[in-house]
């Protein structure tokens, strides 16, 4: 005794629904992979920009001059 029967249009609708579900899951994985790659690239660029902005001395410091003479008690 059959209570319900799956018709051809119903079976086709289920197939389309499953295909859409799988395409959404695959699309999400692709987007996450691209986002991770872009995040790594941007963090690398930020580090490069920070290195460029570090201040460097214009010239090397000159020789140290001795300070004023201080007499010591002996």
PDB file with SEQRES, HELIX, SHEET and CRYST1 records, atoms N, CA, C and O in Angstrom:
SEQRES   1 A   74  UNK UNK UNK UNK UNK UNK UNK UNK UNK UNK UNK UNK UNK          
SEQRES   2 A   74  UNK UNK UNK UNK UNK UNK UNK UNK UNK UNK UNK UNK UNK          
SEQRES   3 A   74  UNK UNK UNK UNK UNK UNK UNK UNK UNK UNK UNK UNK UNK          
SEQRES   4 A   74  UNK UNK UNK UNK UNK UNK UNK UNK UNK UNK UNK UNK UNK          
SEQRES   5 A   74  UNK UNK UNK UNK UNK UNK UNK UNK UNK UNK UNK UNK UNK          
SEQRES   6 A   74  UNK UNK UNK UNK UNK UNK UNK UNK UNK                          
HELIX    1 AA1 UNK A    8  UNK A   53  1                                  46    
CRYST1    1.000    1.000    1.000  90.00  90.00  90.00 P 1           1          
ATOM      1  N   UNK A   1       0.833  -1.165   0.000  1.00  0.00           N  
ATOM      2  CA  UNK A   1       0.000   0.000   0.000  1.00  0.00           C  
ATOM      3  C   UNK A   1       0.892   1.246   0.000  1.00  0.00           C  
ATOM      4  O   UNK A   1       1.686   1.468   0.914  1.00  0.00           O  
ATOM      5  N   UNK A   2       0.738   2.025  -1.024  1.00  0.00           N  
ATOM      6  CA  UNK A   2       1.544   3.229  -1.183  1.00  0.00           C  
ATOM      7  C   UNK A   2       0.797   4.420  -0.604  1.00  0.00           C  
ATOM      8  O   UNK A   2      -0.348   4.697  -0.963  1.00  0.00           O  
ATOM      9  N   UNK A   3       1.487   5.130   0.316  1.00  0.00           N  
ATOM     10  CA  UNK A   3       0.859   6.329   0.901  1.00  0.00           C  
ATOM     11  C   UNK A   3       1.174   7.549   0.047  1.00  0.00           C  
ATOM     12  O   UNK A   3       0.292   8.357  -0.243  1.00  0.00           O  
ATOM     13  N   UNK A   4       2.443   7.679  -0.357  1.00  0.00           N  
ATOM     14  CA  UNK A   4       2.837   8.829  -1.180  1.00  0.00           C  
ATOM     15  C   UNK A   4       3.752   8.338  -2.294  1.00  0.00           C  
ATOM     16  O   UNK A   4       4.511   7.382  -2.138  1.00  0.00           O  
ATOM     17  N   UNK A   5       3.653   9.005  -3.382  1.00  0.00           N  
ATOM     18  CA  UNK A   5       4.465   8.642  -4.524  1.00  0.00           C  
ATOM     19  C   UNK A   5       5.237   9.863  -4.974  1.00  0.00           C  
ATOM     20  O   UNK A   5       4.674  10.955  -5.057  1.00  0.00           O  
ATOM     21  N   UNK A   6       6.525   9.697  -5.268  1.00  0.00           N  
ATOM     22  CA  UNK A   6       7.334  10.830  -5.745  1.00  0.00           C  
ATOM     23  C   UNK A   6       7.120  10.929  -7.247  1.00  0.00           C  
ATOM     24  O   UNK A   6       7.378   9.986  -7.995  1.00  0.00           O  
ATOM     25  N   UNK A   7       6.647  12.081  -7.664  1.00  0.00           N  
ATOM     26  CA  UNK A   7       6.391  12.293  -9.093  1.00  0.00           C  
ATOM     27  C   UNK A   7       7.677  12.747  -9.771  1.00  0.00           C  
ATOM     28  O   UNK A   7       8.648  13.095  -9.099  1.00  0.00           O  
ATOM     29  N   UNK A   8       7.684  12.744 -11.069  1.00  0.00           N  
ATOM     30  CA  UNK A   8       8.860  13.166 -11.837  1.00  0.00           C  
ATOM     31  C   UNK A   8       9.200  14.632 -11.567  1.00  0.00           C  
ATOM     32  O   UNK A   8      10.372  14.950 -11.365  1.00  0.00           O  
ATOM     33  N   UNK A   9       8.210  15.540 -11.556  1.00  0.00           N  
ATOM     34  CA  UNK A   9       8.559  16.931 -11.247  1.00  0.00           C  
ATOM     35  C   UNK A   9       9.089  17.100  -9.816  1.00  0.00           C  
ATOM     36  O   UNK A   9       9.971  17.925  -9.578  1.00  0.00           O  
ATOM     37  N   UNK A  10       8.562  16.330  -8.874  1.00  0.00           N  
ATOM     38  CA  UNK A  10       9.058  16.393  -7.496  1.00  0.00           C  
ATOM     39  C   UNK A  10      10.494  15.899  -7.401  1.00  0.00           C  
ATOM     40  O   UNK A  10      11.313  16.479  -6.688  1.00  0.00           O  
ATOM     41  N   UNK A  11      10.793  14.829  -8.120  1.00  0.00           N  
ATOM     42  CA  UNK A  11      12.151  14.298  -8.121  1.00  0.00           C  
ATOM     43  C   UNK A  11      13.116  15.282  -8.783  1.00  0.00           C  
ATOM     44  O   UNK A  11      14.248  15.445  -8.328  1.00  0.00           O  
ATOM     45  N   UNK A  12      12.676  15.925  -9.836  1.00  0.00           N  
ATOM     46  CA  UNK A  12      13.503  16.927 -10.510  1.00  0.00           C  
ATOM     47  C   UNK A  12      13.748  18.120  -9.581  1.00  0.00           C  
ATOM     48  O   UNK A  12      14.857  18.652  -9.534  1.00  0.00           O  
ATOM     49  N   UNK A  13      12.715  18.539  -8.843  1.00  0.00           N  
ATOM     50  CA  UNK A  13      12.869  19.656  -7.916  1.00  0.00           C  
ATOM     51  C   UNK A  13      13.864  19.300  -6.807  1.00  0.00           C  
ATOM     52  O   UNK A  13      14.669  20.142  -6.409  1.00  0.00           O  
ATOM     53  N   UNK A  14      13.816  18.073  -6.309  1.00  0.00           N  
ATOM     54  CA  UNK A  14      14.783  17.662  -5.280  1.00  0.00           C  
ATOM     55  C   UNK A  14      16.202  17.644  -5.854  1.00  0.00           C  
ATOM     56  O   UNK A  14      17.150  18.035  -5.172  1.00  0.00           O  
ATOM     57  N   UNK A  15      16.350  17.201  -7.074  1.00  0.00           N  
ATOM     58  CA  UNK A  15      17.672  17.189  -7.708  1.00  0.00           C  
ATOM     59  C   UNK A  15      18.234  18.586  -7.872  1.00  0.00           C  
ATOM     60  O   UNK A  15      19.418  18.820  -7.629  1.00  0.00           O  
ATOM     61  N   UNK A  16      17.377  19.521  -8.288  1.00  0.00           N  
ATOM     62  CA  UNK A  16      17.809  20.917  -8.435  1.00  0.00           C  
ATOM     63  C   UNK A  16      18.185  21.492  -7.072  1.00  0.00           C  
ATOM     64  O   UNK A  16      19.181  22.205  -6.954  1.00  0.00           O  
ATOM     65  N   UNK A  17      17.403  21.189  -6.054  1.00  0.00           N  
ATOM     66  CA  UNK A  17      17.695  21.696  -4.708  1.00  0.00           C  
ATOM     67  C   UNK A  17      19.032  21.177  -4.190  1.00  0.00           C  
ATOM     68  O   UNK A  17      19.813  21.926  -3.604  1.00  0.00           O  
ATOM     69  N   UNK A  18      19.287  19.896  -4.412  1.00  0.00           N  
ATOM     70  CA  UNK A  18      20.566  19.319  -3.972  1.00  0.00           C  
ATOM     71  C   UNK A  18      21.718  19.942  -4.746  1.00  0.00           C  
ATOM     72  O   UNK A  18      22.766  20.224  -4.165  1.00  0.00           O  
ATOM     73  N   UNK A  19      21.544  20.160  -6.039  1.00  0.00           N  
ATOM     74  CA  UNK A  19      22.601  20.777  -6.843  1.00  0.00           C  
ATOM     75  C   UNK A  19      22.886  22.201  -6.364  1.00  0.00           C  
ATOM     76  O   UNK A  19      24.046  22.609  -6.291  1.00  0.00           O  
ATOM     77  N   UNK A  20      21.835  22.960  -6.038  1.00  0.00           N  
ATOM     78  CA  UNK A  20      22.023  24.320  -5.522  1.00  0.00           C  
ATOM     79  C   UNK A  20      22.736  24.307  -4.172  1.00  0.00           C  
ATOM     80  O   UNK A  20      23.601  25.144  -3.918  1.00  0.00           O  
ATOM     81  N   UNK A  21      22.381  23.376  -3.323  1.00  0.00           N  
ATOM     82  CA  UNK A  21      23.024  23.269  -2.023  1.00  0.00           C  
ATOM     83  C   UNK A  21      24.512  22.989  -2.177  1.00  0.00           C  
ATOM     84  O   UNK A  21      25.331  23.636  -1.526  1.00  0.00           O  
ATOM     85  N   UNK A  22      24.874  22.032  -3.030  1.00  0.00           N  
ATOM     86  CA  UNK A  22      26.280  21.713  -3.236  1.00  0.00           C  
ATOM     87  C   UNK A  22      27.036  22.879  -3.856  1.00  0.00           C  
ATOM     88  O   UNK A  22      28.187  23.130  -3.501  1.00  0.00           O  
ATOM     89  N   UNK A  23      26.400  23.591  -4.778  1.00  0.00           N  
ATOM     90  CA  UNK A  23      27.087  24.737  -5.394  1.00  0.00           C  
ATOM     91  C   UNK A  23      27.324  25.838  -4.364  1.00  0.00           C  
ATOM     92  O   UNK A  23      28.355  26.508  -4.412  1.00  0.00           O  
ATOM     93  N   UNK A  24      26.401  26.036  -3.442  1.00  0.00           N  
ATOM     94  CA  UNK A  24      26.605  27.023  -2.379  1.00  0.00           C  
ATOM     95  C   UNK A  24      27.759  26.615  -1.466  1.00  0.00           C  
ATOM     96  O   UNK A  24      28.580  27.452  -1.090  1.00  0.00           O  
ATOM     97  N   UNK A  25      27.823  25.342  -1.113  1.00  0.00           N  
ATOM     98  CA  UNK A  25      28.904  24.871  -0.243  1.00  0.00           C  
ATOM     99  C   UNK A  25      30.264  25.002  -0.925  1.00  0.00           C  
ATOM    100  O   UNK A  25      31.232  25.433  -0.298  1.00  0.00           O  
ATOM    101  N   UNK A  26      30.342  24.638  -2.182  1.00  0.00           N  
ATOM    102  CA  UNK A  26      31.609  24.746  -2.917  1.00  0.00           C  
ATOM    103  C   UNK A  26      31.994  26.214  -3.090  1.00  0.00           C  
ATOM    104  O   UNK A  26      33.161  26.575  -2.943  1.00  0.00           O  
ATOM    105  N   UNK A  27      31.016  27.053  -3.400  1.00  0.00           N  
ATOM    106  CA  UNK A  27      31.287  28.489  -3.541  1.00  0.00           C  
ATOM    107  C   UNK A  27      31.794  29.105  -2.250  1.00  0.00           C  
ATOM    108  O   UNK A  27      32.679  29.960  -2.274  1.00  0.00           O  
ATOM    109  N   UNK A  28      31.239  28.678  -1.127  1.00  0.00           N  
ATOM    110  CA  UNK A  28      31.692  29.193   0.167  1.00  0.00           C  
ATOM    111  C   UNK A  28      33.146  28.812   0.426  1.00  0.00           C  
ATOM    112  O   UNK A  28      33.923  29.635   0.910  1.00  0.00           O  
ATOM    113  N   UNK A  29      33.514  27.599   0.115  1.00  0.00           N  
ATOM    114  CA  UNK A  29      34.907  27.161   0.307  1.00  0.00           C  
ATOM    115  C   UNK A  29      35.859  27.972  -0.562  1.00  0.00           C  
ATOM    116  O   UNK A  29      36.940  28.355  -0.115  1.00  0.00           O  
ATOM    117  N   UNK A  30      35.461  28.232  -1.796  1.00  0.00           N  
ATOM    118  CA  UNK A  30      36.309  29.025  -2.702  1.00  0.00           C  
ATOM    119  C   UNK A  30      36.479  30.441  -2.154  1.00  0.00           C  
ATOM    120  O   UNK A  30      37.586  30.979  -2.159  1.00  0.00           O  
ATOM    121  N   UNK A  31      35.398  31.040  -1.685  1.00  0.00           N  
ATOM    122  CA  UNK A  31      35.481  32.393  -1.131  1.00  0.00           C  
ATOM    123  C   UNK A  31      36.370  32.444   0.110  1.00  0.00           C  
ATOM    124  O   UNK A  31      37.151  33.381   0.272  1.00  0.00           O  
ATOM    125  N   UNK A  32      36.259  31.459   0.974  1.00  0.00           N  
ATOM    126  CA  UNK A  32      37.093  31.428   2.173  1.00  0.00           C  
ATOM    127  C   UNK A  32      38.569  31.259   1.829  1.00  0.00           C  
ATOM    128  O   UNK A  32      39.432  31.864   2.464  1.00  0.00           O  
ATOM    129  N   UNK A  33      38.853  30.441   0.829  1.00  0.00           N  
ATOM    130  CA  UNK A  33      40.246  30.246   0.415  1.00  0.00           C  
ATOM    131  C   UNK A  33      40.812  31.539  -0.164  1.00  0.00           C  
ATOM    132  O   UNK A  33      41.951  31.903   0.130  1.00  0.00           O  
ATOM    133  N   UNK A  34      40.030  32.230  -0.979  1.00  0.00           N  
ATOM    134  CA  UNK A  34      40.483  33.506  -1.549  1.00  0.00           C  
ATOM    135  C   UNK A  34      40.670  34.558  -0.463  1.00  0.00           C  
ATOM    136  O   UNK A  34      41.618  35.341  -0.508  1.00  0.00           O  
ATOM    137  N   UNK A  35      39.767  34.575   0.512  1.00  0.00           N  
ATOM    138  CA  UNK A  35      39.870  35.554   1.604  1.00  0.00           C  
ATOM    139  C   UNK A  35      41.132  35.321   2.420  1.00  0.00           C  
ATOM    140  O   UNK A  35      41.794  36.280   2.817  1.00  0.00           O  
ATOM    141  N   UNK A  36      41.473  34.077   2.673  1.00  0.00           N  
ATOM    142  CA  UNK A  36      42.685  33.777   3.441  1.00  0.00           C  
ATOM    143  C   UNK A  36      43.927  34.209   2.672  1.00  0.00           C  
ATOM    144  O   UNK A  36      44.872  34.729   3.265  1.00  0.00           O  
ATOM    145  N   UNK A  37      43.932  34.002   1.379  1.00  0.00           N  
ATOM    146  CA  UNK A  37      45.064  34.440   0.549  1.00  0.00           C  
ATOM    147  C   UNK A  37      45.200  35.946   0.525  1.00  0.00           C  
ATOM    148  O   UNK A  37      46.307  36.477   0.607  1.00  0.00           O  
ATOM    149  N   UNK A  38      44.074  36.637   0.412  1.00  0.00           N  
ATOM    150  CA  UNK A  38      44.106  38.099   0.409  1.00  0.00           C  
ATOM    151  C   UNK A  38      44.548  38.637   1.765  1.00  0.00           C  
ATOM    152  O   UNK A  38      45.267  39.633   1.830  1.00  0.00           O  
ATOM    153  N   UNK A  39      44.130  37.995   2.834  1.00  0.00           N  
ATOM    154  CA  UNK A  39      44.534  38.434   4.171  1.00  0.00           C  
ATOM    155  C   UNK A  39      46.044  38.316   4.334  1.00  0.00           C  
ATOM    156  O   UNK A  39      46.679  39.228   4.863  1.00  0.00           O  
ATOM    157  N   UNK A  40      46.619  37.223   3.893  1.00  0.00           N  
ATOM    158  CA  UNK A  40      48.067  37.038   3.997  1.00  0.00           C  
ATOM    159  C   UNK A  40      48.802  38.081   3.164  1.00  0.00           C  
ATOM    160  O   UNK A  40      49.826  38.614   3.591  1.00  0.00           O  
ATOM    161  N   UNK A  41      48.278  38.372   1.972  1.00  0.00           N  
ATOM    162  CA  UNK A  41      48.919  39.367   1.103  1.00  0.00           C  
ATOM    163  C   UNK A  41      48.876  40.752   1.718  1.00  0.00           C  
ATOM    164  O   UNK A  41      49.869  41.479   1.683  1.00  0.00           O  
ATOM    165  N   UNK A  42      47.731  41.128   2.286  1.00  0.00           N  
ATOM    166  CA  UNK A  42      47.580  42.451   2.887  1.00  0.00           C  
ATOM    167  C   UNK A  42      48.470  42.587   4.114  1.00  0.00           C  
ATOM    168  O   UNK A  42      49.088  43.633   4.310  1.00  0.00           O  
ATOM    169  N   UNK A  43      48.547  41.557   4.939  1.00  0.00           N  
ATOM    170  CA  UNK A  43      49.425  41.621   6.112  1.00  0.00           C  
ATOM    171  C   UNK A  43      50.889  41.753   5.693  1.00  0.00           C  
ATOM    172  O   UNK A  43      51.659  42.458   6.345  1.00  0.00           O  
ATOM    173  N   UNK A  44      51.271  41.089   4.622  1.00  0.00           N  
ATOM    174  CA  UNK A  44      52.637  41.214   4.117  1.00  0.00           C  
ATOM    175  C   UNK A  44      52.897  42.644   3.621  1.00  0.00           C  
ATOM    176  O   UNK A  44      53.959  43.208   3.883  1.00  0.00           O  
ATOM    177  N   UNK A  45      51.931  43.225   2.910  1.00  0.00           N  
ATOM    178  CA  UNK A  45      52.081  44.599   2.427  1.00  0.00           C  
ATOM    179  C   UNK A  45      52.158  45.587   3.583  1.00  0.00           C  
ATOM    180  O   UNK A  45      52.908  46.560   3.510  1.00  0.00           O  
ATOM    181  N   UNK A  46      51.401  45.355   4.640  1.00  0.00           N  
ATOM    182  CA  UNK A  46      51.452  46.237   5.813  1.00  0.00           C  
ATOM    183  C   UNK A  46      52.840  46.185   6.438  1.00  0.00           C  
ATOM    184  O   UNK A  46      53.389  47.219   6.820  1.00  0.00           O  
ATOM    185  N   UNK A  47      53.409  44.987   6.544  1.00  0.00           N  
ATOM    186  CA  UNK A  47      54.759  44.867   7.096  1.00  0.00           C  
ATOM    187  C   UNK A  47      55.777  45.587   6.221  1.00  0.00           C  
ATOM    188  O   UNK A  47      56.692  46.226   6.741  1.00  0.00           O  
ATOM    189  N   UNK A  48      55.633  45.493   4.898  1.00  0.00           N  
ATOM    190  CA  UNK A  48      56.555  46.198   4.002  1.00  0.00           C  
ATOM    191  C   UNK A  48      56.431  47.709   4.169  1.00  0.00           C  
ATOM    192  O   UNK A  48      57.440  48.415   4.183  1.00  0.00           O  
ATOM    193  N   UNK A  49      55.206  48.210   4.294  1.00  0.00           N  
ATOM    194  CA  UNK A  49      55.010  49.645   4.481  1.00  0.00           C  
ATOM    195  C   UNK A  49      55.597  50.118   5.804  1.00  0.00           C  
ATOM    196  O   UNK A  49      56.173  51.203   5.872  1.00  0.00           O  
ATOM    197  N   UNK A  50      55.458  49.323   6.845  1.00  0.00           N  
ATOM    198  CA  UNK A  50      56.035  49.694   8.147  1.00  0.00           C  
ATOM    199  C   UNK A  50      57.551  49.757   8.059  1.00  0.00           C  
ATOM    200  O   UNK A  50      58.173  50.637   8.654  1.00  0.00           O  
ATOM    201  N   UNK A  51      58.148  48.831   7.322  1.00  0.00           N  
ATOM    202  CA  UNK A  51      59.600  48.844   7.187  1.00  0.00           C  
ATOM    203  C   UNK A  51      60.062  50.071   6.413  1.00  0.00           C  
ATOM    204  O   UNK A  51      61.112  50.634   6.723  1.00  0.00           O  
ATOM    205  N   UNK A  52      59.298  50.495   5.411  1.00  0.00           N  
ATOM    206  CA  UNK A  52      59.670  51.674   4.623  1.00  0.00           C  
ATOM    207  C   UNK A  52      59.559  52.954   5.452  1.00  0.00           C  
ATOM    208  O   UNK A  52      60.321  53.896   5.234  1.00  0.00           O  
ATOM    209  N   UNK A  53      58.629  52.998   6.389  1.00  0.00           N  
ATOM    210  CA  UNK A  53      58.390  54.214   7.151  1.00  0.00           C  
ATOM    211  C   UNK A  53      59.329  54.360   8.341  1.00  0.00           C  
ATOM    212  O   UNK A  53      59.337  55.417   8.972  1.00  0.00           O  
ATOM    213  N   UNK A  54      60.112  53.354   8.669  1.00  0.00           N  
ATOM    214  CA  UNK A  54      61.041  53.470   9.786  1.00  0.00           C  
ATOM    215  C   UNK A  54      62.078  54.535   9.465  1.00  0.00           C  
ATOM    216  O   UNK A  54      62.607  54.583   8.355  1.00  0.00           O  
ATOM    217  N   UNK A  55      62.366  55.389  10.441  1.00  0.00           N  
ATOM    218  CA  UNK A  55      63.335  56.457  10.205  1.00  0.00           C  
ATOM    219  C   UNK A  55      64.755  55.903  10.328  1.00  0.00           C  
ATOM    220  O   UNK A  55      65.058  55.103  11.213  1.00  0.00           O  
ATOM    221  N   UNK A  56      65.595  56.343   9.431  1.00  0.00           N  
ATOM    222  CA  UNK A  56      66.984  55.947   9.443  1.00  0.00           C  
ATOM    223  C   UNK A  56      67.830  57.196   9.640  1.00  0.00           C  
ATOM    224  O   UNK A  56      67.445  58.275   9.190  1.00  0.00           O  
ATOM    225  N   UNK A  57      68.974  57.073  10.303  1.00  0.00           N  
ATOM    226  CA  UNK A  57      69.813  58.256  10.499  1.00  0.00           C  
ATOM    227  C   UNK A  57      70.318  58.792   9.161  1.00  0.00           C  
ATOM    228  O   UNK A  57      70.582  58.034   8.228  1.00  0.00           O  
ATOM    229  N   UNK A  58      70.445  60.122   9.090  1.00  0.00           N  
ATOM    230  CA  UNK A  58      70.889  60.757   7.848  1.00  0.00           C  
ATOM    231  C   UNK A  58      72.361  60.455   7.607  1.00  0.00           C  
ATOM    232  O   UNK A  58      72.754  60.138   6.484  1.00  0.00           O  
ATOM    233  N   UNK A  59      73.172  60.552   8.648  1.00  0.00           N  
ATOM    234  CA  UNK A  59      74.592  60.243   8.511  1.00  0.00           C  
ATOM    235  C   UNK A  59      75.057  59.555   9.784  1.00  0.00           C  
ATOM    236  O   UNK A  59      74.364  59.549  10.801  1.00  0.00           O  
ATOM    237  N   UNK A  60      76.235  58.983   9.700  1.00  0.00           N  
ATOM    238  CA  UNK A  60      76.799  58.304  10.864  1.00  0.00           C  
ATOM    239  C   UNK A  60      77.244  59.350  11.892  1.00  0.00           C  
ATOM    240  O   UNK A  60      77.711  60.422  11.505  1.00  0.00           O  
ATOM    241  N   UNK A  61      77.114  59.071  13.162  1.00  0.00           N  
ATOM    242  CA  UNK A  61      77.534  60.045  14.163  1.00  0.00           C  
ATOM    243  C   UNK A  61      79.051  60.246  14.129  1.00  0.00           C  
ATOM    244  O   UNK A  61      79.803  59.326  13.807  1.00  0.00           O  
ATOM    245  N   UNK A  62      79.490  61.477  14.469  1.00  0.00           N  
ATOM    246  CA  UNK A  62      80.915  61.802  14.482  1.00  0.00           C  
ATOM    247  C   UNK A  62      81.609  61.196  15.686  1.00  0.00           C  
ATOM    248  O   UNK A  62      80.958  60.610  16.552  1.00  0.00           O  
ATOM    249  N   UNK A  63      82.932  61.335  15.747  1.00  0.00           N  
ATOM    250  CA  UNK A  63      83.673  60.779  16.880  1.00  0.00           C  
ATOM    251  C   UNK A  63      83.317  61.501  18.171  1.00  0.00           C  
ATOM    252  O   UNK A  63      82.994  62.689  18.164  1.00  0.00           O  
ATOM    253  N   UNK A  64      83.378  60.786  19.255  1.00  0.00           N  
ATOM    254  CA  UNK A  64      83.055  61.355  20.562  1.00  0.00           C  
ATOM    255  C   UNK A  64      84.193  62.269  21.010  1.00  0.00           C  
ATOM    256  O   UNK A  64      85.364  61.897  20.943  1.00  0.00           O  
ATOM    257  N   UNK A  65      83.836  63.457  21.462  1.00  0.00           N  
ATOM    258  CA  UNK A  65      84.832  64.382  22.010  1.00  0.00           C  
ATOM    259  C   UNK A  65      84.906  64.160  23.504  1.00  0.00           C  
ATOM    260  O   UNK A  65      83.898  63.906  24.164  1.00  0.00           O  
ATOM    261  N   UNK A  66      86.113  64.259  24.026  1.00  0.00           N  
ATOM    262  CA  UNK A  66      86.220  64.097  25.486  1.00  0.00           C  
ATOM    263  C   UNK A  66      85.533  65.261  26.180  1.00  0.00           C  
ATOM    264  O   UNK A  66      85.549  66.391  25.694  1.00  0.00           O  
ATOM    265  N   UNK A  67      84.934  64.967  27.315  1.00  0.00           N  
ATOM    266  CA  UNK A  67      84.254  66.013  28.091  1.00  0.00           C  
ATOM    267  C   UNK A  67      85.249  66.929  28.765  1.00  0.00           C  
ATOM    268  O   UNK A  67      86.456  66.745  28.605  1.00  0.00           O  
ATOM    269  N   UNK A  68      84.784  67.904  29.507  1.00  0.00           N  
ATOM    270  CA  UNK A  68      85.678  68.834  30.201  1.00  0.00           C  
ATOM    271  C   UNK A  68      86.507  68.098  31.242  1.00  0.00           C  
ATOM    272  O   UNK A  68      86.090  67.079  31.792  1.00  0.00           O  
ATOM    273  N   UNK A  69      87.701  68.644  31.499  1.00  0.00           N  
ATOM    274  CA  UNK A  69      88.629  68.031  32.454  1.00  0.00           C  
ATOM    275  C   UNK A  69      88.062  68.140  33.848  1.00  0.00           C  
ATOM    276  O   UNK A  69      87.639  69.217  34.267  1.00  0.00           O  
ATOM    277  N   UNK A  70      88.048  67.027  34.577  1.00  0.00           N  
ATOM    278  CA  UNK A  70      87.591  67.047  35.953  1.00  0.00           C  
ATOM    279  C   UNK A  70      88.743  66.610  36.856  1.00  0.00           C  
ATOM    280  O   UNK A  70      89.307  65.527  36.699  1.00  0.00           O  
ATOM    281  N   UNK A  71      89.072  67.480  37.800  1.00  0.00           N  
ATOM    282  CA  UNK A  71      90.169  67.169  38.716  1.00  0.00           C  
ATOM    283  C   UNK A  71      89.668  66.209  39.777  1.00  0.00           C  
ATOM    284  O   UNK A  71      88.549  66.339  40.272  1.00  0.00           O  
ATOM    285  N   UNK A  72      90.497  65.257  40.118  1.00  0.00           N  
ATOM    286  CA  UNK A  72      90.145  64.303  41.162  1.00  0.00           C  
ATOM    287  C   UNK A  72      91.092  64.503  42.331  1.00  0.00           C  
ATOM    288  O   UNK A  72      92.243  64.893  42.134  1.00  0.00           O  
ATOM    289  N   UNK A  73      90.636  64.248  43.519  1.00  0.00           N  
ATOM    290  CA  UNK A  73      91.473  64.371  44.714  1.00  0.00           C  
ATOM    291  C   UNK A  73      92.331  63.120  44.825  1.00  0.00           C  
ATOM    292  O   UNK A  73      91.859  62.009  44.587  1.00  0.00           O  
ATOM    293  N   UNK A  74      93.612  63.313  45.192  1.00  0.00           N  
ATOM    294  CA  UNK A  74      94.470  62.150  45.367  1.00  0.00           C  
ATOM    295  C   UNK A  74      95.020  62.074  46.753  1.00  0.00           C  
ATOM    296  O   UNK A  74      95.767  61.148  47.070  1.00  0.00           O  
TER     297      UNK A  74                                                      
END                                                                             
